[in-house]
Amino acid sequence: MKVTADGWQVIGDTRDRLGESPLWHPRENALYWIDFYGPTVHRLDPETGVHWQWKLDAAPTIGSLCFTDDGRLLLALENGVYLFDTADEQLTFVADPNMGRPGIGYNDAKVDRDGRYWVGTWELSERAPRAILFRIDSDGRATVGDSGFIVCNGPASSPSGETLYFSASAGRRLLAYDLHRLTGVLSEPRVLVQFGDGDGMPDGLCVDSAGAIYCAHYGGGRVTRFSPAGERLEVLPLPVRNVTSCCLGGTALDTLFVTTAENAGASPLDGALFARKVAVTGLPEPLYRSGRLG
């Protein structure tokens, strides 16, 4: 296993065009992630090294994956949200809250502490603020959480479930919302961190058991750990520029996994999956309460 000069382990030999959405499955003790342009779902058992891949033909891109309480995956494909059964590789349509608006695709997503699904969209030209953050409840009903973005990324919940963190990537802002746990309604956002030009753009997020937020810097070559107040606690440089997302996993939830993307051949490690041990453990990933879905 290759170890970089920055102390990262390179996991496996995959090189994704745009690796994204790493999540540690709390029941399977396995790591999942995607290649956005594959579009491909990856599953890795770190104990055995066995690696599964599912290539999807239903859409040109996949924005993210989440886990459900019935053992399936919830996938944000370019044209809608689907349930995916890895056993029989069947896709079941759930919703298209975007309602077919042209020039919009689905992107990053997470499940909050109360089993609700939050999925953001992105404007394909990355110019117009037409992207929306949606909430999808257990019955498949979609509600607008917030809007007016160019690229939505990285929703993640605080340990209490009372705060939702969000990356407004094109605006270079890491936002925080108060989240009403009973209703799922968001407050007005507050800017937690404003990124500078040399920081890249905030991308995928995860939260540890102490409430600190890990943020991937796309174009910034690092992951930063922030306090809930936005204070920079730790900076973890990587040997690649386009760092896309992160999660805490491993059997003890003490490993930070990081996905990356290609960068015109700048490094042979572009698109690799990285990992390193951390001092503060993560939390089990919440499962979407599939309720009355098919």
C-alpha positions in Angstrom: 0.0 0.0 0.0 1.5 3.3 -1.1 2.0 6.0 1.6 2.5 9.6 0.4 4.9 12.1 1.8 1.9 13.8 3.4 1.1 10.7 5.4 -1.9 9.5 3.3 -2.4 5.9 2.3 -3.5 5.4 -1.3 -6.3 2.8 -1.2 -6.5 0.4 -4.1 -5.6 1.3 -7.7 -8.8 3.0 -8.9 -8.4 6.4 -10.6 -11.8 8.0 -11.0 -12.5 10.8 -13.4 -14.5 12.5 -10.6 -14.6 10.5 -7.4 -17.3 11.6 -5.0 -19.7 10.8 -2.2 -17.6 8.4 0.0 -19.7 6.9 2.8 -19.0 4.2 5.4 -21.9 1.7 5.6 -22.7 1.3 9.3 -24.1 -2.3 8.9 -21.8 -3.7 6.2 -18.5 -2.2 7.5 -17.7 -1.3 3.9 -16.8 1.9 2.1 -19.0 3.1 -0.8 -18.2 5.9 -3.2 -18.9 6.9 -6.8 -17.3 8.0 -10.1 -19.5 10.9 -11.2 -18.8 10.4 -14.9 -18.6 6.6 -14.8 -21.3 6.7 -13.8 -20.1 4.0 -11.4 -20.9 2.9 -7.8 -17.9 1.5 -5.9 -17.9 -0.7 -2.8 -14.8 -1.7 -1.0 -14.3 -4.2 1.9 -11.1 -2.9 3.5 -10.6 -6.0 5.5 -10.5 -8.3 2.5 -9.7 -5.8 -0.3 -12.6 -7.0 -2.3 -13.8 -4.3 -4.6 -17.2 -4.3 -6.4 -18.3 -1.9 -9.1 -21.7 -1.2 -10.6 -21.8 0.7 -13.9 -25.1 2.5 -14.5 -26.7 3.1 -17.8 -29.8 5.0 -16.7 -28.1 8.5 -16.9 -24.8 10.1 -18.0 -23.8 11.1 -14.5 -24.3 10.1 -10.8 -24.1 12.9 -8.3 -24.1 11.0 -5.0 -25.3 8.0 -3.0 -26.8 7.5 0.4 -27.9 4.4 2.4 -31.5 3.4 3.2 -32.9 1.4 6.1 -34.0 -1.5 3.9 -30.5 -2.2 2.6 -30.7 -0.3 -0.8 -28.9 2.7 -2.0 -30.5 6.1 -2.8 -28.8 7.4 -5.9 -28.9 11.0 -7.3 -28.6 10.4 -11.0 -28.6 13.3 -13.5 -32.3 12.9 -14.3 -33.7 12.0 -10.8 -33.4 10.2 -7.5 -33.6 6.4 -7.6 -33.4 3.4 -5.2 -30.8 0.9 -6.3 -30.7 -2.7 -5.1 -27.1 -4.0 -5.5 -28.3 -7.6 -5.3 -30.3 -7.6 -8.5 -29.1 -4.2 -9.9 -32.6 -2.9 -10.2 -33.3 0.9 -10.2 -36.6 2.2 -8.9 -37.5 5.8 -9.6 -38.3 7.9 -6.5 -38.6 11.5 -7.5 -37.5 14.4 -9.7 -38.0 17.5 -7.7 -36.1 19.4 -10.4 -39.2 18.6 -12.6 -37.1 18.2 -15.7 -35.7 21.7 -15.8 -33.1 21.7 -18.6 -29.5 22.4 -17.8 -29.8 21.2 -14.2 -28.3 17.9 -12.8 -28.4 16.3 -9.3 -25.2 16.5 -7.2 -24.2 15.9 -3.6 -26.6 14.4 -1.0 -26.7 13.2 2.6 -29.3 11.8 5.1 -29.8 13.9 8.3 -30.0 12.5 11.8 -33.8 12.0 11.5 -33.7 10.0 8.3 -34.5 12.7 5.8 -32.7 13.0 2.5 -31.1 16.2 1.4 -30.0 16.5 -2.2 -28.6 19.5 -4.1 -28.6 20.2 -7.8 -26.1 22.0 -10.0 -26.3 24.3 -13.0 -24.5 22.5 -15.8 -22.8 25.6 -17.2 -21.8 26.7 -13.7 -22.9 30.2 -14.4 -26.5 30.8 -13.3 -27.8 30.6 -9.7 -30.6 28.0 -10.6 -29.5 25.2 -8.4 -31.7 24.1 -5.4 -31.2 22.2 -2.2 -34.1 19.8 -1.7 -35.4 17.8 1.2 -37.1 14.4 0.4 -39.1 12.9 3.2 -39.8 9.2 3.8 -42.9 9.2 1.6 -40.9 10.6 -1.4 -42.4 14.1 -1.1 -39.9 16.8 -2.0 -39.6 20.3 -0.5 -37.3 23.2 -1.3 -34.8 23.7 1.5 -33.0 26.7 0.0 -32.3 28.0 -3.5 -30.2 30.5 -5.6 -27.0 28.4 -5.9 -24.8 27.5 -8.9 -23.4 24.3 -7.5 -24.8 22.6 -4.3 -22.4 20.4 -2.4 -21.6 18.6 0.9 -24.7 18.7 3.1 -23.8 17.2 6.5 -25.5 17.2 9.9 -24.1 18.1 13.3 -24.1 15.4 15.9 -27.2 16.8 17.5 -29.0 17.0 14.2 -29.9 20.6 14.8 -27.5 22.1 12.3 -27.1 21.4 8.6 -23.8 22.3 6.9 -23.7 23.1 3.2 -21.1 24.0 0.6 -22.1 26.8 -1.8 -19.2 25.9 -4.0 -19.2 28.5 -6.7 -19.7 31.2 -4.0 -16.8 29.8 -2.0 -18.9 29.7 1.1 -19.4 27.1 3.8 -22.9 27.7 5.2 -24.7 26.6 8.3 -28.5 26.4 8.9 -30.5 25.7 12.0 -32.5 22.6 11.2 -35.8 22.0 13.0 -35.7 18.3 13.8 -39.5 17.8 13.9 -40.4 19.6 10.6 -37.1 19.6 8.6 -37.4 23.3 8.0 -34.2 25.3 7.6 -33.4 28.7 9.1 -31.8 31.5 7.1 -28.2 30.5 6.4 -25.2 32.0 8.1 -21.7 32.0 6.5 -19.5 29.8 8.6 -16.4 30.1 6.3 -15.7 32.3 3.3 -13.0 30.7 1.2 -10.3 32.9 -0.5 -9.1 32.6 -4.0 -6.2 30.4 -3.1 -8.4 28.0 -1.1 -10.1 26.4 -4.0 -13.9 25.7 -3.6 -15.6 24.0 -0.6 -16.9 20.6 -1.8 -17.9 17.5 0.2 -18.3 17.6 4.0 -18.4 15.3 6.9 -18.7 15.8 10.7 -16.9 14.0 13.5 -18.2 13.1 17.0 -16.9 16.3 18.5 -18.9 18.4 16.0 -16.0 19.5 13.9 -16.5 19.8 10.1 -14.1 18.3 7.6 -14.3 20.1 4.2 -12.7 19.0 0.9 -11.1 21.8 -1.1 -11.7 21.3 -4.8 -8.8 23.0 -6.5 -7.1 23.6 -3.2 -5.3 20.3 -2.6 -6.4 19.7 1.0 -9.0 18.9 3.6 -9.6 21.3 6.4 -11.1 20.6 9.8 -13.2 23.5 11.1 -14.9 24.0 14.5 -18.7 24.5 14.6 -17.9 28.3 14.8 -15.8 28.2 11.6 -12.4 28.3 13.3 -9.7 26.5 11.3 -8.5 23.6 13.5 -6.4 21.5 11.2 -5.2 21.5 7.6 -4.4 18.2 5.9 -2.6 18.7 2.5 -3.0 16.0 -0.2 -0.6 15.3 -3.1 -3.4 16.1 -5.7 -5.2 19.4 -6.4 -8.8 18.4 -6.9 -10.0 17.1 -3.6 -13.8 16.3 -3.8 -15.2 14.8 -0.6 -14.6 12.9 2.6 -16.1 10.7 5.2 -15.1 9.0 8.5 -15.2 5.3 8.5 -13.4 2.0 9.4 -14.6 -0.3 12.0 -13.7 2.2 14.8 -14.8 5.2 12.7 -11.3 6.6 13.1 -10.2 6.7 9.4 -10.7 9.7 7.1 -11.4 8.6 3.6 -11.0 11.2 0.8 -12.0 11.1 -2.9 -10.3 13.1 -5.6 -10.7 13.9 -9.3 -8.6 14.1 -12.4 -6.6 17.2 -13.2 -5.3 17.0 -16.8 -2.7 14.4 -15.9 -1.0 16.7 -13.3 -0.3 13.7 -11.0 -0.5 9.9 -11.3 -2.6 10.0 -8.1 -5.3 12.2 -9.5 -8.6 10.4 -9.0 -7.2 8.1 -6.3 -8.9 7.2 -3.0 -6.9 8.3 0.1 -7.1 7.4 3.8 -5.5 8.3 7.1 -6.1 7.8 10.8 -7.6 10.7 12.8 -7.7 11.4 16.6 -11.5 12.1 16.9 -13.9 9.4 15.7 -16.8 9.9 13.4 -20.5 8.9 13.8 -22.5 6.1 12.2 -23.9 7.3 8.9 -27.7 7.9 9.2 -30.0 5.7 7.0 -32.8 7.1 4.9 -36.2 6.1 6.3 -37.7 4.7 3.1 -41.2 4.5 4.6 -43.8 4.1 1.8 -41.4 4.1 -1.1 -41.5 1.1 -3.5 
